[in-house]
Amino acid sequence: MCLAIPGQIVEFIEGQPHLASVEVSGVRRKVNIDLLREEGLALSDWVLIHVGFAMSKISREHAEEQINLLTMLGEAGEAAREVEGYQFG
């Protein structure tokens, strides 16, 4: 199943302006943020991630809603496993 997973930006990777460290359910991975560069991303911003790319910036409320929905559907574990597979940097 292809998921758009909410994650919170916890670090911008020094020397690699196209990457940020994003936390999803306690798992931290590097994701590509190039698609959102013009949005003015900041630490603690929430983004929807798909296949290692931040696709859109979302509110904290929307992120919590998405996380709750994934949990209700039994997909929270699958989302965490998908994030663990990201390999940038």
N, C-alpha and C positions, 0 to 999 in steps of 0.2 A: 504494500500500500504506500502511495506517495503522500507524505504529510508535510504541511507547513507548520513548523514547530516554533512556539514563542520562546525567546531567549533574551537574557539581559546582558548588555555590554558591561564587562567588568574591567577591561583593559584594552588599550590600543597598543599594538605591537610596534615597538620602536624599530625604526629602520625598514618597516614593511607597511607603508601607509594604506595598503589595500586590505590589511588583515586586522581583526579585533578578536580578543578572547571573549567568548560569550558563554554564559552559564545557563544550562537547561537542566532542571531537576537535580542540581548538585553536580552535574558533569560540566567541565569546562573544556571547550574546544575552540580552535581558531576557525573563524569563518571569513569569507570574503565580503567586504562591505562596499566595494566599488560602486555597486548599483545605487547606493544611497548617499554617496559622497556629497551631493548638492543639498541634502536635507539637513546638514549640520548636526551630525550625530554627536552625542555626549555620553560620558560614563553614566551608567544606570538607565539609559534608554532601553526600551524594549523593541525587538524586531522579530519579524516572522522569518524563519530560516527554512530553506528548501535546498536539498542536496549541497549543503555547505556554503550557500550564498544567502546573505540577508536580502530579502526581497521587498520588504516594506517596514516602515516604522509604525509601531502601534502604541496605544496607551497601556498603562499598567492594568486598567480595568479590562481592556480587551484581552490582554495576555492572561490574566487570571481566569477569564471566561473560557478561553481556549484550553488552558490547562485543565480546568474542571471538566470540560467537554471530553477531552482526551481520556481523562480518568474514568468518566462515566461510560465511555465506549470501550474501556479496557485496553486502550491504545497508549497509555502513558509509558509503559515499559518498552513498547516498540519505538516510541519517540526517543527515549533515552538511548536505546541501542543504535538507532540511526545516527544520532549525534556522535556517539563513540566512534563511528566509522569515518568521520571527517578527518582528512589528512592534508592540511595546508601547511606551508612553511617549511 
